[in-house]
Amino acid sequence: MSRHILRDQQPAIVRIKILTVLPVTQTVILAAGRGSRLESAGVDVPKPLMTVGGIPLVAHALLHARASGCDEAIIVVGHQAARVRTAVEALMPPLRVRFVENADAAAPNGVSLLAAEPLARPLFFLQMVDHLFGDVALPRLVTSPLAANEAGRVLVDRAPRDLDLDDATRVRRANDRVTAIGKGIEPWDAIDAGCFVLTAAVFDALRHAPASEPRTVSSGMRHLVARGALGAIEVEDTEWVDVDTPADLALAESLIQRMLKLQNAGS
């Protein structure tokens, strides 16, 4: 793998130019987990370093952030943290990267998000390292200003494909606001696509999440939902994959190859 793989590389796919009105220049990428379901395939590679289209998942996330206007990424590492950090630094990313370590890789992902608080800007994107998109999607979150009582927005998909809906995070909406979010909610009308734009209010929301439930990102979002403070934005026709299993990895590879063929056909 070339040390210059990202420094001189553009995102694989940028088909749609999206006019944004909120300048978001920082992303937080959660990359601390083990990826145990991918480990079951017998591959001793941390999930952030699993490759799709020849580059690691974390590289896809970084390119997505750079194409969305970010000049800095905060990567929260945990499982095999030193290995992930070394690999990312070798990629020579096209934006500044700072690392935060979550010492307990098995902790819920909200703990990883809280670990990023000291470095977070007042407004930032949040990405899951294992969510791969067929086009740049983060700018969809900032095509209009946040309302006075809006602490953040989540990207949602009302027509998801090839997802394990029993494991997916479901969303129920009323107009442009989320009224419920979680894996077991009924009824639901969209799936959380794993991308957010957030203000610092999310950190207080995570701290005030009920002690009776794991401190996941969704638990913090539910606290925002209770205040009517979480917006929802449609991913529309952008395809994406939540890479949790070997089958998901194959779907992600297929997605990238299809999108590259479309791009090459149009060039």
Secondary structure in CASP SS format (residue, H / E / C, confidence):
PFRMAT SS
TARGET T0000
AUTHOR 0000-0000-0000
METHOD secondary structure of the structure
MODEL  1
M C 1.00
S C 1.00
R C 1.00
H C 1.00
I C 1.00
L C 1.00
R C 1.00
D C 1.00
Q C 1.00
Q C 1.00
P C 1.00
A C 1.00
I C 1.00
V C 1.00
R C 1.00
I C 1.00
K C 1.00
I C 1.00
L C 1.00
T C 1.00
V C 1.00
L C 1.00
P C 1.00
V C 1.00
T C 1.00
Q E 1.00
T E 1.00
V E 1.00
I E 1.00
L E 1.00
A E 1.00
A C 1.00
G C 1.00
R C 1.00
G C 1.00
S H 1.00
R H 1.00
L H 1.00
E H 1.00
S C 1.00
A C 1.00
G C 1.00
V C 1.00
D C 1.00
V C 1.00
P C 1.00
K H 1.00
P H 1.00
L H 1.00
M C 1.00
T E 1.00
V E 1.00
G C 1.00
G C 1.00
I E 1.00
P E 1.00
L H 1.00
V H 1.00
A H 1.00
H H 1.00
A H 1.00
L H 1.00
L H 1.00
H H 1.00
A H 1.00
R H 1.00
A H 1.00
S C 1.00
G C 1.00
C C 1.00
D C 1.00
E E 1.00
A E 1.00
I E 1.00
I E 1.00
V E 1.00
V E 1.00
G C 1.00
H C 1.00
Q C 1.00
A H 1.00
A H 1.00
R H 1.00
V H 1.00
R H 1.00
T H 1.00
A H 1.00
V H 1.00
E H 1.00
A H 1.00
L C 1.00
M C 1.00
P C 1.00
P C 1.00
L C 1.00
R E 1.00
V E 1.00
R E 1.00
F E 1.00
V E 1.00
E E 1.00
N C 1.00
A C 1.00
D C 1.00
A C 1.00
A C 1.00
A C 1.00
P C 1.00
N H 1.00
G H 1.00
V H 1.00
S H 1.00
L H 1.00
L H 1.00
A H 1.00
A C 1.00
E H 1.00
P H 1.00
L H 1.00
A C 1.00
R C 1.00
P C 1.00
L E 1.00
F E 1.00
F E 1.00
L E 1.00
Q E 1.00
M E 1.00
V C 1.00
D C 1.00
H E 1.00
L E 1.00
F E 1.00
G C 1.00
D C 1.00
V C 1.00
A C 1.00
L H 1.00
P H 1.00
R H 1.00
L H 1.00
V H 1.00
T C 1.00
S C 1.00
P C 1.00
L C 1.00
A C 1.00
A C 1.00
N C 1.00
E C 1.00
A C 1.00
G E 1.00
R E 1.00
V E 1.00
L E 1.00
V E 1.00
D E 1.00
R C 1.00
A C 1.00
P C 1.00
R C 1.00
D C 1.00
L C 1.00
D C 1.00
L C 1.00
D C 1.00
D C 1.00
A C 1.00
T C 1.00
R E 1.00
V E 1.00
R E 1.00
R E 1.00
A E 1.00
N C 1.00
D C 1.00
R E 1.00
V E 1.00
T E 1.00
A E 1.00
I E 1.00
G E 1.00
K C 1.00
G C 1.00
I C 1.00
E C 1.00
P C 1.00
W C 1.00
D C 1.00
A E 1.00
I E 1.00
D E 1.00
A E 1.00
G E 1.00
C E 1.00
F E 1.00
V E 1.00
L E 1.00
T E 1.00
A C 1.00
A H 1.00
V H 1.00
F H 1.00
D H 1.00
A H 1.00
L H 1.00
R H 1.00
H C 1.00
A C 1.00
P C 1.00
A C 1.00
S C 1.00
E C 1.00
P C 1.00
R C 1.00
T C 1.00
V H 1.00
S H 1.00
S H 1.00
G H 1.00
M H 1.00
R H 1.00
H H 1.00
L H 1.00
V H 1.00
A H 1.00
R C 1.00
G C 1.00
A C 1.00
L E 1.00
G E 1.00
A E 1.00
I E 1.00
E E 1.00
V C 1.00
E C 1.00
D C 1.00
T C 1.00
E C 1.00
W E 1.00
V E 1.00
D E 1.00
V C 1.00
D C 1.00
T C 1.00
P H 1.00
A H 1.00
D H 1.00
L H 1.00
A H 1.00
L H 1.00
A H 1.00
E H 1.00
S H 1.00
L H 1.00
I H 1.00
Q H 1.00
R H 1.00
M H 1.00
L H 1.00
K H 1.00
L H 1.00
Q H 1.00
N H 1.00
A H 1.00
G H 1.00
S C 1.00
END
